[in-house]
Amino acid sequence: MSDELQDRAMFVSFCIEQYAKAKGMKTEDVAKLLEQYGIMEHFCEFYDVLHTQGHHWLIEEIDEMINERKK
């Protein structure tokens, strides 16, 4: 696995863990939720910008994306 791909995977893992902690969910359930709404792909695609944000912002971004994609 290339370093860049590994960094992106670690970032998505970080997002999953932080969201699970903030919402009191299991990481497995969060991973399914993010996959269901295409958020993992989005976070991988825009890693260069998103990985510079704080975890509170990332949690809000995930909530916003889920709400938008539920419509």
N, C-alpha and C positions, 0 to 999 in steps of 0.2 A: 504494500500500500504506500502510495506516495505521501510525502510529508503534508502536502496541501490537502489531500483527501483525508488524511488522519486528523488534521486540524479541524476540518469541517465536521467530521464525525464526532469529535470530542466536543465541539461547540453545540451540536444538536443534542448530545447526551447531557451536557450542562443545562441546556434549556429544559429538557424533559425533567431532570432532577429538580431544578428550581421551581418549575410549575407544579410538580407533584407536591413538593414541600409547601408551597404557598396555598394550594387548594386542598391539602389533606388527602391526596389521591395516591394510588399505587402507580409506580413508574410505568408498569406495563399498560395500565389504562390510559395514561397520558400519551404514551407512544402510539397507541391505537387511535386516540383522538386526533393527534397531530397528523397522523397518516391519513385518516379519514378526510380531513379538511385540506390536505395538501400543504400543510404548514412546514413539514420537514423539508420538502423540496424547496419551498420558498426560502427557508433559512439557509439551506446549502447554497442556493443560487446567489443570494445576496449576503453571503458570509462576510465579504470584505468590509461592508458597512456595518452590518448588524453586530458583529463580534466586539465592536468598540462600545456598545451600549451596556448600561447597567442592568442587573437582573430584574429590578422593579419595572423598568421600561419594557423589557422583554416579556414579562408576565402580562403587562397591559396590552402589548402588541398581540400576543397570542389570544387573549380574550377578545380583542377587537376583530381579529381575523376570523375567529370562530363565529362570532355574532354576524359578521358580514356574510360569511359563506353559508350560514344557516338559512338565509333569506331565499 
